[in-house]
């Protein structure tokens, strides 16, 4: 090798180093000056980052004030994932968030660390908001356990959702009063009365427009616009039965609404535009899905409008999962909704529980929980893996691209992580429990939510005062 052409030596080394895993690349960098320079090439570490995660938060690497690099990003994120995968003491902190004097009915992230684009250097910690039957919504800094603000007391709250992008929290109470709150200050922005003892809330953004669709106890779906909550439309989808299934498709073109209270009713898909921009001369464009007895539903996150539904299949305890593609066919004179079934398979849940939880990871992976068990199916109906890690029923699940977290009445959270098996493809591996305390004081976990580096769950207290547990992993 000609010492007068050192760049050729460097180029050869960089090419060779593309075949090394990170451990060997780090070892190679300590051999000599030339190897160190080649092993520190940003392109190598950028390539490893994008190969491992597909999505990386490039913005944090462009800081003018802090010397971040692709190598530091890779090592820091690997370390954080290792801490989350092992769940060892010292790898995370646990804070108990106390203050509610009633039952927690829901919790949402107002400001979190995105699972797709995590900011590993951000000094701002996550903020979670919780709603309770004590009539208050509270915002918490989950890293230090600090209460940031508490709303004035009103009627018992029944639901909560948030828009992280706009920093807004939306709540509903037992009288049907819906309120929007400025997430960072707790200031009330607007209110609207749906005159319903129980409301199901769905918030979504279309381009730069903000919408809230509300399912009522009378079976109607009401759509509101802007933070001022101006009513845009109202349509009946399941007369006299509560709308407790309400979803929006990833492309925001479709709303799915239905009820779990009647086994003979079918869920419906509604063209979103006919709710947000209704015509005075035409009813909202709506179509029934050809199944009955909807138990759970989810849109596949990586598809424009692919809907999976768990429903009854003949016998009372015999369930099936059907997958549909939703589209619209427009002609010169009319538009028609087309709901085409693409997959169907029976489910052998082996449980009498009617409480079914359903989530989707990607275009070919469904996560389902009922009773004490958790199943992972492909959309073709192949059972990929199943677990029975809990001794009591699972009450809530959280699914993202890195892990699945299950909350149970046995007062534990179970953390499972995704991995690609060479022989069997994508699978899920059970990792560890996070314990919530003693059954002497508590009845079990009721809700769970996650961002990339934290887990927050609510615990039902025997004294009627629920507590939040916040687990923050460190990088």
C-alpha positions in Angstrom: 0.0 0.0 0.0 1.5 3.3 -1.1 1.9 5.7 1.9 1.6 8.6 -0.6 -2.0 7.6 -1.3 -3.4 7.5 2.2 -6.9 8.3 1.1 -6.9 4.9 -0.8 -6.1 3.2 2.5 -8.9 5.0 4.3 -11.4 4.2 1.6 -10.5 0.5 1.7 -10.8 0.4 5.5 -14.1 2.2 5.4 -15.5 -0.4 2.9 -14.2 -3.3 5.1 -15.6 -1.7 8.2 -19.1 -1.8 6.7 -19.1 -5.5 7.4 -18.4 -5.1 11.1 -21.0 -4.9 14.0 -20.7 -2.0 16.3 -18.7 -3.9 19.0 -16.0 -4.8 16.4 -16.0 -1.4 14.9 -15.3 0.2 18.3 -12.4 -2.3 18.9 -11.0 -1.5 15.4 -10.9 2.2 16.2 -8.3 1.6 18.8 -5.8 -0.3 16.6 -4.0 2.7 15.1 -4.4 6.2 13.8 -5.6 5.2 10.3 -8.0 2.6 11.6 -9.3 5.1 14.2 -10.0 7.8 11.5 -11.8 5.3 9.3 -13.8 3.8 12.1 -15.0 7.3 13.2 -16.3 8.2 9.8 -19.8 9.6 10.3 -21.1 7.8 7.2 -20.5 4.4 8.8 -22.4 5.2 12.0 -25.2 6.9 10.0 -25.5 3.8 7.9 -25.8 1.6 11.1 -28.3 3.9 12.6 -30.6 3.9 9.6 -30.2 0.2 9.1 -31.1 -0.6 12.7 -34.0 1.8 13.2 -35.1 3.1 9.8 -36.2 6.3 11.6 -33.8 8.6 13.4 -34.3 12.0 14.8 -31.8 13.9 12.5 -32.7 17.3 14.1 -30.9 16.5 17.3 -27.7 15.9 15.3 -27.8 19.4 13.8 -27.4 21.3 17.1 -24.9 24.1 17.0 -24.5 24.1 20.8 -23.8 20.5 21.5 -21.3 18.2 19.7 -23.6 15.3 18.8 -22.6 12.7 16.3 -24.0 9.6 14.5 -21.8 7.5 16.7 -23.0 9.0 19.9 -26.6 8.8 18.7 -26.2 5.1 18.0 -24.5 4.2 21.3 -26.9 6.3 23.3 -30.0 4.8 21.7 -28.6 1.3 22.0 -27.9 1.9 25.7 -31.4 3.2 26.3 -33.0 0.2 24.5 -30.8 -2.2 26.6 -32.1 -0.5 29.8 -35.7 -0.8 28.6 -35.2 -4.4 27.5 -33.6 -5.6 30.8 -35.6 -3.5 33.2 -33.0 -3.7 35.9 -32.9 -1.5 39.0 -30.9 1.5 38.3 -31.9 1.5 34.7 -35.1 3.4 35.4 -36.7 5.6 38.1 -40.2 5.0 39.4 -42.4 7.9 40.7 -45.8 7.6 42.4 -48.1 10.4 41.3 -50.7 11.1 44.0 -53.4 13.7 44.2 -56.5 12.3 42.7 -59.3 11.5 45.2 -61.3 9.4 42.8 -60.9 6.7 40.1 -58.6 7.5 37.1 -60.6 7.1 33.9 -57.8 7.8 31.5 -54.3 9.1 31.0 -52.6 10.6 27.9 -49.2 12.0 27.0 -49.3 15.7 26.4 -45.6 15.9 25.7 -43.7 12.7 25.1 -40.6 11.3 23.4 -41.7 10.1 20.0 -41.2 6.3 19.4 -40.3 6.9 15.8 -38.1 10.0 16.3 -36.8 10.0 19.8 -34.8 13.0 21.0 -32.2 11.3 23.2 -30.6 14.6 24.3 -33.8 16.5 25.2 -33.7 18.1 28.6 -37.4 18.4 28.8 -39.2 15.5 30.3 -42.5 13.9 29.4 -45.8 15.4 30.6 -48.8 13.2 31.2 -52.4 14.3 31.9 -54.9 12.2 33.9 -58.6 12.5 34.3 -60.6 11.3 37.3 -64.0 10.8 38.7 -63.0 13.4 41.3 -63.8 15.9 38.5 -60.3 17.1 37.9 -57.7 16.7 35.1 -54.1 16.9 36.3 -50.8 17.4 34.4 -47.7 15.7 35.7 -44.0 16.0 35.1 -43.3 12.2 35.2 -39.5 12.4 35.6 -39.6 14.2 38.9 -43.2 13.4 39.9 -44.3 17.0 40.0 -47.9 18.1 39.6 -47.8 20.9 37.0 -51.5 22.0 37.2 -54.9 20.8 38.3 -58.2 21.9 36.7 -61.1 23.3 38.8 -63.5 20.6 40.1 -66.4 19.7 37.9 -68.7 16.7 37.4 -66.9 13.3 37.4 -64.8 13.0 34.3 -65.4 10.0 31.9 -62.8 10.4 29.3 -59.6 12.2 28.1 -57.7 12.6 24.9 -54.9 14.9 23.8 -53.3 16.5 20.7 -49.6 16.5 21.4 -48.9 18.5 18.3 -51.0 21.5 19.4 -50.5 20.9 23.2 -54.3 20.6 23.9 -56.1 18.3 26.3 -59.8 17.3 25.8 -62.1 15.9 28.5 -65.7 14.8 28.9 -67.7 14.6 32.1 -70.7 12.6 33.2 -73.1 15.4 32.1 -71.7 15.3 28.6 -69.8 18.6 29.0 -66.7 18.5 26.8 -63.9 20.9 27.5 -60.6 21.8 25.9 -57.6 22.8 28.0 -54.3 24.5 27.2 -51.9 21.7 28.1 -49.0 23.7 29.4 -51.0 26.1 31.7 -54.3 24.3 32.3 -56.3 27.2 31.0 -59.8 26.3 29.8 -60.2 27.1 26.1 -63.8 26.2 25.3 -66.7 23.9 26.2 -69.5 22.1 24.5 -72.5 20.1 25.9 -73.2 16.8 24.2 -76.0 16.0 26.7 -74.7 12.5 27.1 -73.7 10.7 30.4 -70.8 9.0 28.6 -68.9 10.3 25.6 -66.2 8.6 23.5 -63.7 11.1 22.2 -61.6 11.0 19.0 -59.3 13.9 18.0 -57.6 14.2 14.7 -56.0 16.8 12.3 -56.6 17.1 8.6 -53.9 19.3 7.0 -54.0 22.3 9.3 -57.6 21.8 10.5 -58.4 20.5 14.0 -61.4 18.2 14.6 -63.0 16.4 17.5 -65.6 13.6 16.9 -67.7 12.6 19.8 -69.7 9.3 20.2 -72.7 9.7 22.5 -74.8 7.3 24.7 -77.7 7.9 22.4 -75.9 6.3 19.4 -74.9 9.5 17.5 -71.6 10.8 16.3 -71.1 14.6 16.6 -68.1 16.4 15.0 -66.7 19.6 16.3 -64.1 21.9 14.7 -61.4 24.1 16.1 -60.6 24.7 19.8 -63.8 26.7 20.0 -65.7 23.4 19.5 -68.0 24.7 16.8 -70.5 21.9 15.8 -70.1 20.8 12.2 -72.3 17.7 11.9 -74.3 15.0 13.8 -75.3 11.6 12.5 -77.0 8.6 14.2 -75.0 5.3 13.8 -76.5 2.9 16.4 -79.8 4.3 17.7 -80.2 4.0 21.5 -76.9 2.2 22.0 -73.7 3.9 23.2 -71.0 4.6 20.7 -67.9 3.1 22.4 -65.9 2.2 19.3 -64.5 5.3 17.5 -61.5 5.3 15.2 -59.9 7.4 12.5 -58.0 5.8 9.6 -54.3 6.7 9.0 -55.2 8.6 5.9 -57.9 10.5 7.9 -60.5 9.8 5.2 -62.6 7.4 7.3 -64.2 7.3 10.8 -65.3 3.9 12.2 -68.1 4.0 14.8 -69.9 1.2 16.5 -71.1 -0.2 19.8 -70.1 -3.2 21.9 -73.4 -3.3 23.7 -75.5 -5.1 21.0 -74.3 -8.3 19.3 -76.7 -7.7 16.3 -75.5 -4.3 15.3 -72.7 -3.7 12.7 -70.0 -1.0 13.0 -70.1 1.7 10.3 -67.5 3.5 8.3 -68.2 7.2 7.6 -66.5 9.4 5.0 -64.7 12.0 7.1 -65.3 14.8 4.7 -69.0 14.4 5.0 -68.7 15.0 8.8 -66.2 17.8 8.7 -67.6 19.6 5.6 -71.2 18.4 5.5 -73.6 19.1 2.6 -76.9 20.6 3.3 -78.6 18.6 0.6 -77.0 15.2 1.4 -76.7 12.9 4.4 -73.2 11.9 5.6 -71.7 9.2 3.4 -71.9 6.0 5.6 -71.7 2.3 5.1 -72.1 -0.7 7.4 -69.3 -3.2 7.8 -70.6 -6.7 7.1 -70.0 -8.2 10.5 -72.1 -8.1 13.7 -71.2 -7.9 17.4 -68.1 -5.8 17.2 -65.8 -6.6 20.2 -62.8 -4.6 19.2 -61.4 -2.8 16.2 -58.2 -1.1 15.0 -56.9 0.5 11.8 -53.6 -0.9 10.5 -51.2 1.9 11.1 -49.0 1.4 8.0 -52.0 1.2 5.6 -54.2 4.1 4.3 -57.5 2.5 5.4 -57.3 -1.2 6.4 -59.6 -2.1 9.3 -59.4 -5.1 11.5 -62.4 -6.1 13.6 -62.9 -8.8 16.2 -66.6 -9.9 16.1 -68.9 -12.8 16.9 -68.8 -15.8 14.6 -72.1 -17.7 15.0 -71.9 -19.1 18.6 -71.9 -16.8 21.6 -68.3 -17.4 22.6 -67.0 -18.1 19.1 -65.1 -15.0 17.8 -63.4 -14.2 14.5 -61.2 -11.5 13.1 -62.0 -9.9 9.8 -59.9 -7.4 7.8 -61.4 -4.9 5.4 -60.1 -2.3 3.0 -62.2 0.8 2.8 -62.3 3.0 -0.3 -64.6 5.3 -2.1 -65.9 5.0 -5.7 -67.0 8.2 -7.3 -69.0 8.5 -10.4 -70.6 11.4 -12.2 -73.8 11.2 -10.2 -72.9 9.7 -6.8 -70.2 8.4 -4.5 -70.2 5.0 -2.9 -68.2 3.5 0.0 -66.7 0.2 -0.7 -65.8 -2.2 2.2 -63.9 -5.2 0.8 -63.0 -8.1 3.0 -59.4 -9.1 2.5 -58.8 -11.6 5.4 -60.9 -13.7 7.8 -60.0 -16.2 10.5 -61.5 -17.7 13.6 -60.0 -17.0 17.0 -59.4 -19.6 19.6 -59.2 -17.3 22.6 -60.2 -20.0 25.2 -61.7 -17.3 27.4 -65.2 -16.3 28.5 -64.1 -12.7 28.8 -66.0 -10.2 26.6 -63.3 -7.6 27.2 -61.1 -7.9 24.1 -58.2 -5.5 23.5 -56.8 -5.1 20.0 -53.8 -3.2 18.6 -51.7 -3.4 15.4 -48.0 -3.0 15.0 -47.5 -2.9 11.3 -49.0 -4.1 8.0 -48.9 -7.7 9.1 -49.1 -8.0 12.9 -52.1 -7.9 15.2 -51.8 -7.9 19.0 -54.8 -9.2 20.9 -55.5 -9.6 24.7 -58.4 -11.2 26.5 -58.5 -12.5 30.1 -54.9 -13.3 31.2 -53.6 -14.1 27.8 -51.9 -12.2 25.0 -51.7 -13.3 21.3 -49.8 -12.1 18.3 -51.3 -13.0 14.9 -50.4 -12.3 11.3 -53.1 -10.7 9.2 -53.3 -14.1 7.5 -54.4 -15.7 10.8 -51.1 -17.4 11.7 -50.5 -17.5 15.4 -47.0 -16.1 15.8 -46.7 -16.3 19.6 -48.9 -16.3 22.7 -48.2 -15.5 26.4 -49.8 -16.1 29.8 -47.6 -14.0 32.0 -50.3 -12.6 34.2 -52.3 -14.3 36.9 -55.3 -12.0 36.5 -57.0 -10.4 33.5 -55.2 -7.9 31.4 -56.8 -4.5 31.7 -54.9 -2.4 29.1 -52.2 -2.7 26.5 -49.8 -0.3 24.8 -48.1 -1.3 21.5 -45.3 0.6 19.6 -42.5 -0.3 17.2 -40.2 -1.4 20.0 -42.3 -3.1 22.6 -45.6 -4.2 24.0 -46.6 -3.3 27.6 -49.5 -5.1 29.3 -51.2 -3.9 32.5 -53.1 -6.3 34.6 -55.4 -6.6 37.6 -52.6 -8.7 39.3 -50.8 -5.3 39.9 -48.0 -5.8 37.4 -46.9 -4.5 34.1 -45.4 -6.9 31.6 -42.8 -5.6 29.1 -42.3 -7.5 25.9 -40.0 -6.5 23.0 -40.2 -7.1 19.3 -37.4 -8.9 17.5 -36.7 -10.5 14.1 -36.1 -14.2 14.3 -34.0 -15.6 11.4 -36.3 -18.7 11.0 -39.7 -17.3 12.1 -39.6 -13.6 11.2 -41.1 -11.0 13.5 -41.9 -12.3 17.0 -42.4 -11.0 20.5 -40.2 -11.8 23.5 -41.3 -11.5 27.1 -38.8 -9.6 29.2 -39.7 -8.6 32.7 -42.4 -7.4 35.2 -42.7 -4.0 36.7 -44.6 -4.2 40.0 -47.1 -1.6 41.1 -47.1 -2.3 44.9 -49.1 -4.3 47.3 -52.6 -5.8 47.0 -53.2 -4.6 50.6 -53.6 -1.1 49.3 -54.5 -1.6 45.7 -56.7 -3.6 43.4 -54.6 -3.6 40.2 -53.5 -1.6 37.1 -56.3 -0.1 35.0 -54.6 1.9 32.3 -51.2 2.1 30.7 -49.5 4.5 28.2 -46.0 4.7 26.8 -43.6 6.9 24.9 -40.2 5.8 23.8 -38.4 6.1 27.1 -41.2 5.9 29.8 -44.2 4.0 30.9 -47.1 5.4 32.9 -49.9 3.4 34.4 -52.8 4.0 36.8 -53.5 1.8 39.9 -56.9 1.4 41.4 -56.8 2.2 45.1 -58.9 0.3 47.7 -59.6 3.6 49.4 -61.1 5.0 46.1 -58.0 7.2 45.4 -56.2 6.0 42.3 -52.4 6.5 42.0 -50.2 6.9 38.9 -46.9 5.0 38.6 -44.3 6.6 36.2 -41.3 4.5 35.1 -38.6 6.6 33.3 -35.7 4.9 31.6 -32.4 6.7 31.4 -30.0 7.0 28.5 
